[in-house]
Amino acid sequence: MHFMQSENNSSGNRVVSIWIFIGVLMLLVQIILGGITRLTGSGLSITEWNVLTGVLPPWSESKWLDEFARYKRTAQFQLINADFSLSNFKFIFFWEWFHRFWARLVGIVFLVGFIYLLAKGKLKRNMVKPLLILFFLGALQAVIGWIMVKSGLTGDAIYVEPTRLALHFVFALGLIAYAFWIFLGLRMNPDSRLRSNSLRNWTWAILFILLLQLSYGAMMAGYKAAVIAPTWPKINGDWFPHSMFQGENFWLNFIGNKITVQFIHRGLAYLLFLLVLIWSRKAFLIHGKPGFLTRVLRFPIIFLSLQIILGILTLLTSPGIVPNQWVIFDWLALLHQVNGLLFFLVCIYMLYIIRPAVQQP
């Protein structure tokens, strides 16, 4: 994306960057809505994927009853929500519908903006390919979302398959990271970057571990694994639970055993904290940094510390979960997800501003 480094001050880039930033904010809202949809158990309330006819919610009582009848055929209704009234169903339907509606709105904002800016000559030729890739990633994410929902509508499943939930979440992270990277390229001044091979390598390592950590966080949510061991610092009294590796297939424990998933999720958090501490020390020891960099280099440790605190509080309050009610656990779980997303974007920002050292001729 070399176009981003040479035209930062152009009015065209400014307009495009505002449009991209709006998209980043909308994607952030979309991921938050996904979290609310999961926490309210709303994801399986719409049993069909109607790209056009699904834009509007049911507009008559008979249409609502038809949708409710479809939901009644799901295992989720029959096994855990059999006492649902139409009013209960409308509540969970709203969150899944709004999640899908917002995704459509993101697509419309992108398409309309792309066509308008292209027609007005605001998009340089070498901007088009990255933006088309962004659109493709958005469409792919929609398909992955439906594959995830289908996994909860098959057989006796009462929730979506946790690994598919994790895949959906990771692709969402990739989408928002790519959009944010394009925005940074359009708005950041190349002179404000930091040159350090070592720090950049550490940033890559942190991002890799963070993606793994967030994937396991999604599986934690999918398995509702917090309630299995709502204790800290030990896991139900053990540092290394004896039930982590069970069954004939040893490797399946890494994605299918709730205790193992929680153990890995915790362990990666501690590893991240250690890595970010080392990263911060290295960053602050670099001399000659621009003033604003001295301030922003504090962000990773601040966001990660808050993330760990929120994670612990979410875990400890999980015994207070009440089905179909929004309680303190749900607030903490949502904040934990939002802060984790912000920490991820902070790391993307650090990767952008920390560049390899210039080779001396």
C-alpha positions in Angstrom: 0.0 0.0 0.0 2.7 2.5 -1.0 0.1 5.0 -2.1 -0.6 5.6 1.6 2.9 6.9 2.3 3.1 9.5 -0.4 -0.2 11.3 -0.3 -1.1 11.8 3.3 -1.8 15.5 2.9 -4.1 15.4 -0.1 -7.7 16.3 0.3 -8.7 13.1 -1.5 -6.9 11.0 1.0 -8.6 12.9 3.8 -12.1 12.2 2.5 -11.2 8.5 1.9 -9.7 8.2 5.3 -12.9 9.6 7.0 -14.9 7.1 5.0 -12.6 4.2 6.1 -12.7 5.4 9.7 -16.5 5.4 9.7 -16.2 1.8 8.4 -13.8 0.9 11.3 -16.3 2.3 13.8 -19.2 0.4 12.2 -17.2 -2.8 12.3 -16.4 -2.2 16.0 -20.1 -1.8 16.7 -20.8 -4.9 14.6 -18.5 -7.0 16.8 -20.0 -5.5 20.0 -23.5 -6.5 18.6 -22.1 -10.0 18.0 -21.1 -10.1 21.7 -24.6 -9.0 22.8 -26.2 -11.5 20.4 -24.1 -14.3 22.0 -24.7 -13.2 25.6 -28.5 -13.0 25.1 -28.6 -16.4 23.4 -30.1 -14.8 20.3 -27.9 -16.3 17.5 -30.3 -19.1 16.5 -33.5 -17.1 16.6 -33.5 -16.6 12.9 -33.2 -20.0 11.2 -32.8 -18.8 7.6 -30.4 -16.6 5.7 -32.5 -14.4 3.5 -30.1 -11.8 2.1 -32.8 -9.5 0.7 -36.1 -10.4 2.3 -34.4 -10.6 5.7 -33.7 -6.9 5.7 -36.9 -6.0 7.5 -38.2 -7.8 10.6 -41.7 -9.4 10.6 -44.4 -6.6 10.2 -47.5 -8.5 11.2 -48.6 -10.9 13.9 -48.9 -13.8 11.5 -45.3 -13.2 10.3 -44.1 -13.2 13.8 -45.9 -16.5 14.5 -44.4 -18.0 11.4 -40.9 -17.0 12.6 -41.6 -18.3 16.1 -42.9 -21.6 14.6 -39.6 -22.0 12.8 -37.6 -21.4 16.0 -39.8 -23.9 17.8 -38.4 -26.6 15.6 -34.9 -26.0 16.8 -33.2 -28.1 19.5 -32.4 -24.9 21.4 -36.1 -24.1 21.9 -37.1 -27.7 22.6 -34.4 -28.3 25.2 -33.8 -25.0 27.0 -36.4 -22.4 25.8 -39.6 -24.4 25.7 -41.2 -21.9 28.1 -40.6 -19.0 25.7 -43.5 -16.7 25.0 -43.8 -14.7 21.7 -42.5 -11.7 23.7 -39.4 -13.6 24.7 -38.9 -14.7 21.2 -39.2 -11.1 19.8 -36.5 -10.1 22.2 -33.9 -12.6 21.0 -35.0 -12.1 17.4 -34.3 -8.4 17.6 -30.6 -8.8 18.6 -29.9 -11.4 15.8 -31.8 -9.3 13.3 -30.0 -6.1 14.3 -26.7 -7.9 14.1 -27.4 -9.0 10.6 -29.0 -5.6 9.6 -25.9 -3.7 10.8 -23.7 -6.0 8.7 -25.8 -5.2 5.7 -25.6 -1.5 6.6 -21.8 -1.8 6.7 -21.8 -3.3 3.3 -24.1 -0.5 1.9 -21.9 2.2 3.4 -18.8 0.6 1.8 -20.4 0.1 -1.7 -22.1 3.5 -1.9 -18.9 5.3 -0.6 -16.7 3.3 -3.0 -18.8 4.1 -6.1 -19.2 7.8 -5.1 -15.5 8.3 -4.3 -14.5 6.4 -7.5 -16.8 8.6 -9.6 -15.5 11.7 -8.0 -11.9 10.8 -8.7 -11.0 10.6 -5.0 -9.7 7.1 -5.2 -6.3 6.7 -6.7 -5.8 3.6 -8.9 -3.6 1.9 -6.4 -6.2 2.4 -3.7 -8.8 0.2 -5.5 -7.2 -3.2 -5.0 -6.9 -2.9 -1.2 -10.5 -1.7 -1.0 -11.8 -4.6 -3.1 -9.9 -7.0 -0.9 -11.6 -5.3 2.1 -15.0 -5.9 0.5 -14.2 -9.5 -0.3 -13.2 -10.1 3.3 -16.5 -8.6 4.5 -18.5 -10.9 2.2 -16.5 -13.9 3.3 -17.2 -13.0 6.9 -20.9 -13.0 6.2 -20.6 -16.5 4.8 -18.6 -17.7 7.8 -21.2 -16.2 10.1 -24.0 -18.2 8.4 -21.9 -21.4 8.5 -21.5 -20.8 12.2 -25.2 -20.3 12.7 -26.0 -23.5 10.8 -23.8 -25.5 13.2 -26.3 -24.6 15.9 -29.3 -25.6 13.9 -28.1 -29.1 13.2 -29.2 -32.2 15.1 -29.5 -31.7 18.8 -27.2 -28.7 19.0 -28.5 -25.9 21.3 -25.6 -23.4 20.6 -23.3 -22.7 17.7 -20.2 -24.9 17.5 -17.5 -23.1 19.6 -14.7 -23.5 17.1 -16.8 -22.0 14.4 -17.6 -19.1 16.7 -13.9 -18.6 17.2 -13.4 -18.7 13.4 -16.1 -16.1 13.0 -14.5 -13.9 15.6 -11.0 -14.2 14.2 -12.2 -13.3 10.7 -13.9 -10.3 12.2 -10.6 -9.3 13.8 -8.9 -9.7 10.5 -11.5 -7.5 8.7 -11.3 -4.7 11.2 -7.5 -4.8 11.4 -7.2 -4.6 7.6 -9.6 -1.6 7.5 -7.7 0.1 10.4 -4.4 -0.5 8.6 -5.7 1.2 5.5 -6.9 4.1 7.6 -3.6 4.5 9.3 -1.8 4.5 6.0 -4.0 7.4 4.8 -3.7 9.5 7.9 -0.4 8.8 9.6 2.7 10.9 8.9 5.6 8.7 7.9 7.9 10.9 9.9 6.1 9.9 13.1 7.2 6.2 13.0 9.7 4.5 15.2 12.5 2.4 13.7 13.5 -0.7 15.6 13.9 -4.3 14.3 13.8 -5.8 17.8 10.7 -4.0 18.9 8.9 -4.8 15.7 9.7 -8.5 16.1 8.4 -8.4 19.7 5.2 -6.7 18.4 4.7 -9.5 15.9 5.1 -12.0 18.6 2.6 -10.3 20.9 0.1 -10.1 18.0 0.4 -13.8 17.3 -0.1 -14.8 20.9 -3.0 -12.3 21.2 -4.8 -13.8 18.2 -4.4 -17.2 19.8 -5.6 -15.8 23.1 -8.7 -14.2 21.5 -9.5 -17.4 19.7 -9.5 -19.2 23.0 -11.6 -16.4 24.5 -14.2 -17.1 21.8 -14.1 -20.8 22.5 -14.5 -20.0 26.2 -17.7 -18.1 25.3 -18.9 -20.8 23.0 -18.5 -23.5 25.6 -19.7 -21.3 28.4 -16.5 -22.5 30.0 -16.3 -19.8 32.7 -18.8 -21.6 34.9 -16.8 -24.8 34.8 -14.1 -23.2 37.0 -15.2 -19.8 38.3 -12.1 -19.5 40.6 -8.9 -17.6 40.5 -5.9 -17.8 40.6 -6.3 -21.6 40.8 -8.6 -23.6 38.6 -11.0 -25.3 41.0 -8.2 -25.6 43.5 -5.5 -26.8 41.1 -2.8 -25.1 39.1 -2.8 -27.9 36.6 -6.3 -29.6 36.6 -6.1 -33.4 36.2 -9.0 -33.4 33.9 -7.3 -31.4 31.2 -6.4 -34.4 29.0 -9.1 -37.0 28.8 -10.5 -39.4 26.2 -8.9 -41.4 23.4 -7.8 -38.4 21.3 -5.3 -36.3 23.2 -5.3 -33.4 20.7 -9.0 -32.9 20.8 -8.7 -31.7 24.4 -7.1 -28.5 23.0 -10.3 -27.4 21.4 -13.0 -29.7 22.9 -12.2 -29.9 26.7 -13.7 -26.9 28.6 -11.1 -27.1 31.3 -8.2 -27.3 28.9 -9.7 -24.3 26.9 -9.9 -22.3 30.1 -6.4 -23.3 31.2 -4.9 -22.2 27.8 -6.9 -19.0 27.8 -5.5 -18.1 31.3 -2.0 -19.2 30.5 -1.9 -17.1 27.3 -3.0 -14.1 29.3 -0.1 -14.4 31.7 2.3 -15.0 28.8 1.0 -11.8 27.1 1.4 -9.8 30.2 5.1 -10.9 30.4 5.7 -10.2 26.7 4.1 -6.7 27.0 6.2 -5.9 30.0 9.3 -6.7 28.1 8.1 -4.9 25.1 7.3 -1.8 27.2 10.7 -1.8 28.8 12.4 -2.0 25.3 10.2 0.7 23.9 10.8 3.2 26.7 14.6 2.6 26.5 14.7 3.8 22.9 16.1 7.3 22.7 15.0 10.1 20.4 11.3 9.2 20.2 8.8 11.8 19.2 6.9 13.2 22.1 3.5 11.7 21.2 5.1 8.2 20.9 6.3 8.4 24.5 2.6 8.7 25.5 1.1 6.1 23.2 3.7 3.5 24.1 1.9 3.2 27.4 -1.3 2.0 25.8 -0.4 -1.7 25.4 0.3 -2.3 29.1 -2.7 -0.2 30.2 -5.2 -2.0 28.0 -3.8 -5.4 28.8 -3.9 -4.8 32.5 -7.5 -3.7 32.3 -8.2 -6.8 30.1 -6.8 -9.2 32.7 -8.8 -7.5 35.5 -12.0 -7.7 33.5 -11.3 -11.3 32.7 -10.9 -12.3 36.3 -14.0 -10.4 37.4 -16.0 -12.0 34.5 -14.8 -15.4 35.7 -15.6 -14.8 39.3 -19.1 -13.5 38.6 -20.1 -16.4 36.2 -21.9 -18.4 38.9 -24.4 -15.5 39.0 -25.5 -16.1 35.4 -29.3 -16.2 35.1 -30.8 -17.6 31.8 -32.5 -15.0 29.7 -31.6 -12.2 32.1 -28.8 -9.6 31.7 -26.8 -9.6 34.9 -23.4 -8.3 36.1 -21.6 -11.2 34.4 -23.0 -10.1 31.0 -21.8 -6.5 31.5 -18.3 -7.7 32.4 -18.2 -10.2 29.6 -19.1 -7.6 27.1 -16.6 -5.1 28.5 -14.0 -7.8 28.4 -14.7 -8.4 24.7 -14.7 -4.7 23.8 -11.5 -4.0 25.7 -9.8 -7.1 24.1 -10.8 -5.7 20.7 -9.4 -2.3 21.6 -6.1 -3.9 22.8 -5.9 -5.7 19.5 -6.3 -2.5 17.6 -3.6 -0.9 19.8 -1.3 -3.7 18.8 -2.1 -3.2 15.2 -1.3 0.5 15.6 2.0 -0.3 17.3 2.9 -2.6 14.4 2.2 0.2 12.0 4.2 2.9 13.7 7.2 0.6 14.5 9.1 -0.1 11.3 12.3 -2.0 10.5 15.5 0.0 11.0 16.8 1.7 7.9 19.7 -0.1 6.5 22.8 2.0 6.2 24.5 2.0 2.7 
